[in-house]
């Protein structure tokens, strides 16, 4: 068997984040999320061996370890190896290999980088072990459970779908599970107005999710109302995308920000407020914080002719303008 190479996109969530967390969407009678895959990739290379030796090489962690067999790899107590070890426990490969992983996403960027890498590992091992998934939902369900074990916190599922499928994803959550629709992004204002800027500060999605979950289970009125408001905004975003009314996204992003700050005040931060102020002052129409916020990346919704001015102002303030754009279905 030849070397297996998997490149998986990360994503920018446009609406409905947090609502993909089970069972939050059931508390508000179902929900939708809208996100788009971007060309900031995670990379997995799996090279089969003729013997039982296993080499795990994480470029991002600057960590490379070699083991004589699977038992030895699973016995390693280094906490840095937990992501790869959890995958090994799930797959239990019978042959040796070298596994090299890397990510183009900044750590804590809010782009679903860990979920993208998990999907890349699932695709590579499914091919290596000859155990294909039934469909994308089966792969996502398994990946979601694996990552919940690793993070020891509630996890949603919306981040896995764009990593697995690419494109613009409309996901509907209800009693029967998840319904996915994947749309093309070519020749849309989504590609024209898209700017991604990194605040330089990592975020922590697990903490935000756990606090929201606790408050929702406790039936906190403010939390439940914010979740309902996010649901409405996500549905309107879905309708705008389907009908091609892209000009509505700017106002929807503003409403989403207000509702999300009510849900979790730590969603914003001094860095995000400064980046937002600079962007709007220099011609951007709106900003959309990626992921759980508190740092990470921000989508700046900006007319093409204003992009350079926004980029110059943000770079001068110490923010990193990323060369990222949406990608079509894989």
Buried (B, 14 or more C-beta within 10 A) or exposed (E): EEEBEBBBBBBBBBBBBBBBBBEBBEBBEBBBBBBBBBBBBBBBBBBBEEEBBBBBBBEBBEEEBEBEEBEBBBEBEEEBBBBBBBBBEBBEBEBBBBBBBBBBBBEBBBBBBBBBBBBBBBBBBBBBBEEEBEEBBEBBBBBBBBBBEBBEBBBBBBBBBBBBBBBBBBBBBEEEEBEBBBBEBEEBBBBEBBBBBBBBBBBBBBBBBBBBBEBBEEEEEEBBBBBBBBBBBBBBBBEBBEEEEBEBBBBBBBBBBEBBBBBBEBBBBEBBEBBBEBBBEBBBBBBBBBBBBBBBBBBBBBEEEBBEBBBEBBEEEEBBBBEBBBBBBB
